[in-house]
Amino acid sequence: MIFTIEFFRIRKEDNAHATLARVTHVASDLESAKVKARSLFDVGTLNMPQNPDGLQILDQDGHEVFFWTPGTNDC
């Protein structure tokens, strides 16, 4: 499957999300995509203008299949 991993910032005043980066990733399943997403988040290998507050994973149809911010459910 093709997944899109989006890294975002959250504005505390109104909970608005701003996308910092998108990465397309081919994985056999969602669990594999989560592993890749977390490794990119932790290592900071992406050249983003700011540090992300969290990430979401979209399926090939653009539907959110996973949402994560540090301190919530395990990625």
MMTF fields as JSON, N, C-alpha, C and O atoms, coordinates in Angstrom:
{
  "mmtfVersion": "1.0.0",
  "mmtfProducer": "UNKNOWN",
  "numBonds": 299,
  "numAtoms": 300,
  "numGroups": 75,
  "numChains": 1,
  "numModels": 1,
  "chainsPerModel": [1],
  "groupsPerChain": [75],
  "chainIdList": ["A"],
  "bondAtomList": [4, 2, 8, 6, 12, 10, 16, 14, 20, 18, 24, 22, 28, 26, 32, 30, 36, 34, 40, 38, 44, 42, 48, 46, 52, 50, 56, 54, 60, 58, 64, 62, 68, 66, 72, 70, 76, 74, 80, 78, 84, 82, 88, 86, 92, 90, 96, 94, 100, 98, 104, 102, 108, 106, 112, 110, 116, 114, 120, 118, 124, 122, 128, 126, 132, 130, 136, 134, 140, 138, 144, 142, 148, 146, 152, 150, 156, 154, 160, 158, 164, 162, 168, 166, 172, 170, 176, 174, 180, 178, 184, 182, 188, 186, 192, 190, 196, 194, 200, 198, 204, 202, 208, 206, 212, 210, 216, 214, 220, 218, 224, 222, 228, 226, 232, 230, 236, 234, 240, 238, 244, 242, 248, 246, 252, 250, 256, 254, 260, 258, 264, 262, 268, 266, 272, 270, 276, 274, 280, 278, 284, 282, 288, 286, 292, 290, 296, 294],
  "bondOrderList": [1, 1, 1, 1, 1, 1, 1, 1, 1, 1, 1, 1, 1, 1, 1, 1, 1, 1, 1, 1, 1, 1, 1, 1, 1, 1, 1, 1, 1, 1, 1, 1, 1, 1, 1, 1, 1, 1, 1, 1, 1, 1, 1, 1, 1, 1, 1, 1, 1, 1, 1, 1, 1, 1, 1, 1, 1, 1, 1, 1, 1, 1, 1, 1, 1, 1, 1, 1, 1, 1, 1, 1, 1, 1],
  "groupList": [{"groupName": "MET", "atomNameList": ["N", "CA", "C", "O"], "elementList": ["N", "C", "C", "O"], "formalChargeList": [0, 0, 0, 0], "bondAtomList": [1, 0, 2, 1, 3, 2], "bondOrderList": [1, 1, 2], "singleLetterCode": "M", "chemCompType": "L-PEPTIDE LINKING"}, {"groupName": "ILE", "atomNameList": ["N", "CA", "C", "O"], "elementList": ["N", "C", "C", "O"], "formalChargeList": [0, 0, 0, 0], "bondAtomList": [1, 0, 2, 1, 3, 2], "bondOrderList": [1, 1, 2], "singleLetterCode": "I", "chemCompType": "L-PEPTIDE LINKING"}, {"groupName": "PHE", "atomNameList": ["N", "CA", "C", "O"], "elementList": ["N", "C", "C", "O"], "formalChargeList": [0, 0, 0, 0], "bondAtomList": [1, 0, 2, 1, 3, 2], "bondOrderList": [1, 1, 2], "singleLetterCode": "F", "chemCompType": "L-PEPTIDE LINKING"}, {"groupName": "THR", "atomNameList": ["N", "CA", "C", "O"], "elementList": ["N", "C", "C", "O"], "formalChargeList": [0, 0, 0, 0], "bondAtomList": [1, 0, 2, 1, 3, 2], "bondOrderList": [1, 1, 2], "singleLetterCode": "T", "chemCompType": "L-PEPTIDE LINKING"}, {"groupName": "GLU", "atomNameList": ["N", "CA", "C", "O"], "elementList": ["N", "C", "C", "O"], "formalChargeList": [0, 0, 0, 0], "bondAtomList": [1, 0, 2, 1, 3, 2], "bondOrderList": [1, 1, 2], "singleLetterCode": "E", "chemCompType": "L-PEPTIDE LINKING"}, {"groupName": "ARG", "atomNameList": ["N", "CA", "C", "O"], "elementList": ["N", "C", "C", "O"], "formalChargeList": [0, 0, 0, 0], "bondAtomList": [1, 0, 2, 1, 3, 2], "bondOrderList": [1, 1, 2], "singleLetterCode": "R", "chemCompType": "L-PEPTIDE LINKING"}, {"groupName": "LYS", "atomNameList": ["N", "CA", "C", "O"], "elementList": ["N", "C", "C", "O"], "formalChargeList": [0, 0, 0, 0], "bondAtomList": [1, 0, 2, 1, 3, 2], "bondOrderList": [1, 1, 2], "singleLetterCode": "K", "chemCompType": "L-PEPTIDE LINKING"}, {"groupName": "ASP", "atomNameList": ["N", "CA", "C", "O"], "elementList": ["N", "C", "C", "O"], "formalChargeList": [0, 0, 0, 0], "bondAtomList": [1, 0, 2, 1, 3, 2], "bondOrderList": [1, 1, 2], "singleLetterCode": "D", "chemCompType": "L-PEPTIDE LINKING"}, {"groupName": "ASN", "atomNameList": ["N", "CA", "C", "O"], "elementList": ["N", "C", "C", "O"], "formalChargeList": [0, 0, 0, 0], "bondAtomList": [1, 0, 2, 1, 3, 2], "bondOrderList": [1, 1, 2], "singleLetterCode": "N", "chemCompType": "L-PEPTIDE LINKING"}, {"groupName": "ALA", "atomNameList": ["N", "CA", "C", "O"], "elementList": ["N", "C", "C", "O"], "formalChargeList": [0, 0, 0, 0], "bondAtomList": [1, 0, 2, 1, 3, 2], "bondOrderList": [1, 1, 2], "singleLetterCode": "A", "chemCompType": "L-PEPTIDE LINKING"}, {"groupName": "HIS", "atomNameList": ["N", "CA", "C", "O"], "elementList": ["N", "C", "C", "O"], "formalChargeList": [0, 0, 0, 0], "bondAtomList": [1, 0, 2, 1, 3, 2], "bondOrderList": [1, 1, 2], "singleLetterCode": "H", "chemCompType": "L-PEPTIDE LINKING"}, {"groupName": "LEU", "atomNameList": ["N", "CA", "C", "O"], "elementList": ["N", "C", "C", "O"], "formalChargeList": [0, 0, 0, 0], "bondAtomList": [1, 0, 2, 1, 3, 2], "bondOrderList": [1, 1, 2], "singleLetterCode": "L", "chemCompType": "L-PEPTIDE LINKING"}, {"groupName": "VAL", "atomNameList": ["N", "CA", "C", "O"], "elementList": ["N", "C", "C", "O"], "formalChargeList": [0, 0, 0, 0], "bondAtomList": [1, 0, 2, 1, 3, 2], "bondOrderList": [1, 1, 2], "singleLetterCode": "V", "chemCompType": "L-PEPTIDE LINKING"}, {"groupName": "SER", "atomNameList": ["N", "CA", "C", "O"], "elementList": ["N", "C", "C", "O"], "formalChargeList": [0, 0, 0, 0], "bondAtomList": [1, 0, 2, 1, 3, 2], "bondOrderList": [1, 1, 2], "singleLetterCode": "S", "chemCompType": "L-PEPTIDE LINKING"}, {"groupName": "GLY", "atomNameList": ["N", "CA", "C", "O"], "elementList": ["N", "C", "C", "O"], "formalChargeList": [0, 0, 0, 0], "bondAtomList": [1, 0, 2, 1, 3, 2], "bondOrderList": [1, 1, 2], "singleLetterCode": "G", "chemCompType": "PEPTIDE LINKING"}, {"groupName": "PRO", "atomNameList": ["N", "CA", "C", "O"], "elementList": ["N", "C", "C", "O"], "formalChargeList": [0, 0, 0, 0], "bondAtomList": [1, 0, 2, 1, 3, 2], "bondOrderList": [1, 1, 2], "singleLetterCode": "P", "chemCompType": "L-PEPTIDE LINKING"}, {"groupName": "GLN", "atomNameList": ["N", "CA", "C", "O"], "elementList": ["N", "C", "C", "O"], "formalChargeList": [0, 0, 0, 0], "bondAtomList": [1, 0, 2, 1, 3, 2], "bondOrderList": [1, 1, 2], "singleLetterCode": "Q", "chemCompType": "L-PEPTIDE LINKING"}, {"groupName": "TRP", "atomNameList": ["N", "CA", "C", "O"], "elementList": ["N", "C", "C", "O"], "formalChargeList": [0, 0, 0, 0], "bondAtomList": [1, 0, 2, 1, 3, 2], "bondOrderList": [1, 1, 2], "singleLetterCode": "W", "chemCompType": "L-PEPTIDE LINKING"}, {"groupName": "CYS", "atomNameList": ["N", "CA", "C", "O"], "elementList": ["N", "C", "C", "O"], "formalChargeList": [0, 0, 0, 0], "bondAtomList": [1, 0, 2, 1, 3, 2], "bondOrderList": [1, 1, 2], "singleLetterCode": "C", "chemCompType": "L-PEPTIDE LINKING"}],
  "groupTypeList": [0, 1, 2, 3, 1, 4, 2, 2, 5, 1, 5, 6, 4, 7, 8, 9, 10, 9, 3, 11, 9, 5, 12, 3, 10, 12, 9, 13, 7, 11, 4, 13, 9, 6, 12, 6, 9, 5, 13, 11, 2, 7, 12, 14, 3, 11, 8, 0, 15, 16, 8, 15, 7, 14, 11, 16, 1, 11, 7, 16, 7, 14, 10, 4, 12, 2, 2, 17, 3, 15, 14, 3, 8, 7, 18],
  "groupIdList": [1, 2, 3, 4, 5, 6, 7, 8, 9, 10, 11, 12, 13, 14, 15, 16, 17, 18, 19, 20, 21, 22, 23, 24, 25, 26, 27, 28, 29, 30, 31, 32, 33, 34, 35, 36, 37, 38, 39, 40, 41, 42, 43, 44, 45, 46, 47, 48, 49, 50, 51, 52, 53, 54, 55, 56, 57, 58, 59, 60, 61, 62, 63, 64, 65, 66, 67, 68, 69, 70, 71, 72, 73, 74, 75],
  "secStructList": [7, 3, 3, 3, 3, 3, 3, 3, 3, 3, 3, 6, 6, 6, 6, 3, 3, 3, 3, 3, 3, 3, 3, 3, 3, 3, 7, 1, 1, 2, 2, 2, 2, 2, 2, 2, 2, 2, 2, 2, 2, 2, 2, 6, 7, 1, 7, 7, 1, 1, 7, 7, 1, 3, 3, 3, 3, 3, 7, 6, 6, 1, 7, 3, 3, 3, 3, 3, 7, 6, 6, 1, 1, 7, 7],
  "xCoordList": [0.832, 0.0, 0.873, 2.016, 0.316, 0.996, 0.384, -0.827, 1.228, 0.802, 1.447, 2.533, 0.782, 1.353, 1.49, 0.525, 2.697, 2.963, 3.054, 3.865, 2.226, 2.237, 2.694, 2.202, 3.639, 4.144, 3.557, 3.529, 3.087, 2.387, 2.753, 3.298, 2.434, 2.498, 1.063, 0.169, 0.845, -0.483, -0.406, 0.412, -1.265, -1.34, -2.228, -3.4, -1.663, -2.36, -3.62, -4.578, -3.639, -4.789, -6.096, -7.151, -6.016, -7.253, -7.148, -8.033, -6.062, -5.863, -5.738, -5.952, -5.391, -5.215, -3.942, -2.94, -3.987, -2.844, -2.234, -2.946, -0.901, -0.177, 0.765, 1.591, 0.642, 1.484, 2.884, 3.044, 3.896, 5.286, 5.931, 6.76, 5.555, 6.158, 5.251, 4.484, 5.355, 4.643, 5.657, 6.516, 5.537, 6.417, 5.553, 4.695, 5.766, 5.077, 5.92, 7.14, 5.239, 5.946, 5.154, 3.948, 5.84, 5.229, 5.521, 6.678, 4.46, 4.6, 3.577, 2.558, 3.87, 2.961, 1.701, 0.651, 1.812, 0.654, 0.847, 1.901, -0.185, -0.15, 0.927, 1.568, 1.141, 2.164, 3.55, 4.326, 3.864, 5.15, 5.245, 6.303, 4.146, 4.128, 4.332, 4.995, 3.766, 3.958, 5.426, 5.946, 6.087, 7.502, 8.316, 9.167, 8.061, 8.772, 8.481, 9.396, 7.224, 6.834, 7.536, 8.069, 7.53, 8.166, 9.67, 10.264, 10.296, 11.742, 12.071, 13.06, 11.267, 11.489, 11.25, 11.968, 10.255, 9.938, 11.068, 11.492, 11.555, 12.589, 13.955, 14.668, 14.319, 15.654, 15.748, 16.822, 14.649, 14.681, 15.425, 16.095, 15.31, 16.035, 15.409, 16.043, 14.189, 13.538, 13.945, 14.076, 14.139, 14.512, 13.234, 12.73, 12.712, 11.477, 11.795, 12.774, 10.972, 11.224, 11.056, 11.621, 10.291, 10.046, 10.009, 9.871, 10.133, 9.975, 8.493, 7.695, 8.11, 6.693, 6.17, 6.919, 4.865, 4.178, 3.582, 3.269, 3.423, 2.827, 2.814, 3.392, 2.141, 2.054, 0.731, 0.069, 0.374, -0.776, -0.382, 0.476, -1.025, -0.783, -2.088, -3.144, -1.991, -3.142, -2.981, -1.866, -4.096, -4.032, -3.978, -3.958, -3.956, -3.814, -5.013, -4.929, -6.131, -7.304, -7.378, -8.336, -6.365, -6.326, -7.069, -7.266, -7.489, -8.196, -7.204, -6.258, -7.43, -6.567, -6.769, -7.893, -5.662, -5.731, -4.973, -5.072, -4.219, -3.472, -3.118, -2.764, -3.216, -2.885, -2.073, -2.441, -0.959, -0.105, 0.55, 1.011, 0.584, 1.38, 2.128, 1.61, 3.34, 4.086, 3.264, 2.602, 3.317, 2.568, 1.196, 0.498, 0.793, -0.501, -0.22, 0.758, -1.068, -0.898, 0.461, 1.037, 0.956, 2.282, 2.247, 1.322, 3.259, 3.366, 4.069, 4.251],
  "yCoordList": [-1.186, 0.0, 1.245, 1.23, 2.295, 3.579, 4.423, 4.638, 4.892, 5.74, 7.111, 7.239, 8.124, 9.458, 9.788, 9.717, 10.146, 10.537, 12.049, 12.635, 12.685, 14.141, 14.532, 14.01, 15.453, 15.987, 17.379, 18.158, 17.701, 18.968, 19.647, 19.03, 20.937, 21.736, 22.03, 22.076, 22.228, 22.567, 23.927, 24.141, 24.845, 26.162, 26.035, 25.672, 26.335, 26.112, 26.967, 26.528, 28.167, 29.064, 28.485, 28.637, 27.824, 27.336, 25.903, 25.435, 25.205, 23.812, 23.611, 22.507, 24.683, 24.573, 23.792, 23.921, 22.983, 22.187, 22.787, 23.15, 22.887, 23.347, 22.223, 21.768, 21.783, 20.703, 21.234, 22.232, 20.55, 20.928, 20.133, 20.661, 18.857, 17.996, 16.814, 16.382, 16.298, 15.081, 14.124, 14.519, 12.865, 11.835, 10.683, 10.2, 10.239, 9.065, 7.848, 7.847, 6.809, 5.605, 4.376, 4.287, 3.437, 2.179, 1.161, 0.925, 0.56, -0.413, -1.523, -1.345, -2.663, -3.806, -3.638, -4.191, -2.865, -2.659, -1.392, -0.756, -1.041, 0.175, 0.117, 1.132, -1.025, -1.134, -0.782, -0.116, -1.215, -0.876, 0.627, 1.229, 1.22, 2.662, 3.429, 4.466, 2.926, 3.567, 3.546, 4.533, 2.414, 2.296, 3.336, 4.014, 3.459, 4.438, 5.855, 6.67, 6.149, 7.49, 7.876, 8.978, 6.967, 7.249, 7.425, 8.276, 6.636, 6.783, 8.146, 8.768, 8.612, 9.938, 11.03, 12.03, 10.853, 11.841, 11.929, 13.024, 10.777, 10.742, 11.184, 11.902, 10.766, 11.065, 12.505, 13.104, 13.047, 14.407, 14.515, 15.514, 13.494, 13.485, 14.405, 14.732, 14.808, 15.692, 17.134, 17.541, 17.886, 19.281, 20.114, 20.608, 20.266, 21.004, 22.358, 22.487, 23.361, 24.696, 24.76, 25.643, 23.838, 23.78, 22.322, 21.432, 22.073, 20.715, 20.377, 21.18, 19.206, 18.846, 18.532, 18.111, 18.747, 18.381, 16.988, 16.378, 16.482, 15.167, 14.77, 15.441, 13.661, 13.168, 12.454, 12.022, 12.345, 11.521, 10.717, 11.119, 9.579, 8.712, 8.598, 8.309, 8.83, 8.737, 7.516, 7.172, 6.859, 5.727, 6.241, 7.45, 5.334, 5.736, 6.507, 7.114, 6.489, 7.26, 8.602, 9.354, 8.902, 10.178, 10.195, 11.262, 9.033, 8.955, 8.778, 7.997, 9.504, 9.36, 7.984, 7.595, 7.247, 5.922, 5.873, 4.897, 6.93, 6.979, 8.421, 9.187, 8.792, 10.132, 9.963, 9.171, 10.703, 10.542, 11.856, 12.614, 12.113, 13.178, 12.577, 11.673, 13.06, 12.505, 12.562, 13.56, 11.509, 11.435, 10.815, 10.622, 10.497, 9.823, 8.358, 7.791, 7.755, 6.33, 6.078, 6.961, 4.885, 4.545, 4.398, 3.808, 4.937, 4.877, 3.622, 3.399],
  "zCoordList": [0.0, 0.0, 0.0, 0.458, -0.514, -0.492, 0.624, 0.661, 1.522, 2.628, 2.488, 1.921, 3.001, 3.092, 4.574, 5.335, 4.962, 6.341, 6.361, 5.644, 7.177, 7.299, 8.7, 9.7, 8.747, 10.014, 10.183, 9.231, 11.388, 11.578, 12.895, 13.811, 12.955, 14.18, 14.586, 13.741, 15.878, 16.391, 17.066, 17.96, 16.632, 17.266, 18.49, 18.387, 19.642, 20.914, 21.07, 21.706, 20.511, 20.695, 20.158, 20.774, 19.012, 18.39, 17.867, 17.15, 18.229, 17.846, 16.327, 15.826, 15.599, 14.152, 13.844, 14.548, 12.793, 12.367, 11.106, 10.17, 11.093, 9.913, 9.487, 10.278, 8.253, 7.745, 7.445, 6.743, 7.99, 7.771, 6.65, 5.909, 6.521, 5.502, 5.228, 6.088, 4.005, 3.595, 2.985, 2.196, 3.367, 2.841, 2.355, 3.094, 1.132, 0.602, 0.942, 0.777, 1.424, 1.838, 1.388, 1.617, 0.75, 0.349, 1.448, 1.796, 1.991, 3.077, 2.885, 2.218, 3.48, 3.348, 4.183, 3.856, 5.275, 6.15, 6.982, 6.939, 7.734, 8.541, 9.61, 9.884, 10.214, 11.267, 10.726, 11.411, 9.526, 8.905, 8.641, 8.823, 8.217, 7.979, 9.287, 9.299, 10.386, 11.692, 12.111, 12.633, 11.88, 12.229, 11.453, 12.029, 10.162, 9.336, 9.81, 9.934, 10.072, 10.506, 11.801, 11.928, 12.747, 14.039, 13.877, 14.54, 13.005, 12.823, 12.221, 12.609, 11.29, 10.716, 11.744, 11.763, 12.593, 13.626, 14.646, 15.015, 15.1, 16.139, 15.644, 16.344, 14.457, 13.939, 13.447, 13.473, 13.009, 12.492, 11.17, 10.911, 10.335, 9.069, 8.017, 7.014, 8.249, 7.29, 7.563, 8.718, 6.524, 6.66, 6.752, 5.744, 7.982, 8.185, 8.819, 9.554, 8.537, 9.083, 10.61, 11.256, 11.181, 12.617, 13.04, 12.2, 14.332, 14.84, 14.886, 15.369, 14.396, 14.391, 15.789, 16.671, 15.97, 17.206, 17.115, 18.138, 15.909, 15.732, 14.277, 13.422, 14.013, 12.642, 12.432, 13.375, 11.172, 10.792, 9.57, 8.785, 9.431, 8.275, 7.501, 8.065, 6.202, 5.313, 4.42, 4.028, 4.098, 3.173, 1.74, 1.509, 0.795, -0.601, -1.14, -2.207, -0.409, -0.804, -0.082, -0.26, 0.733, 1.446, 2.764, 3.345, 3.254, 4.529, 5.672, 5.573, 6.745, 7.919, 8.54, 8.86, 8.709, 9.319, 10.645, 11.389, 10.931, 12.183, 12.491, 11.595, 13.776, 14.249, 15.517, 16.384, 15.643, 16.808, 17.198, 16.345, 18.498, 19.072, 20.257, 20.912, 20.545, 21.671, 22.958, 23.242, 23.706, 24.955, 24.817, 25.812, 23.578, 23.381, 23.069, 23.556, 22.269, 21.945, 21.309, 20.673, 21.485, 20.971, 19.465, 18.906, 18.817, 17.364, 16.929, 15.732]
}
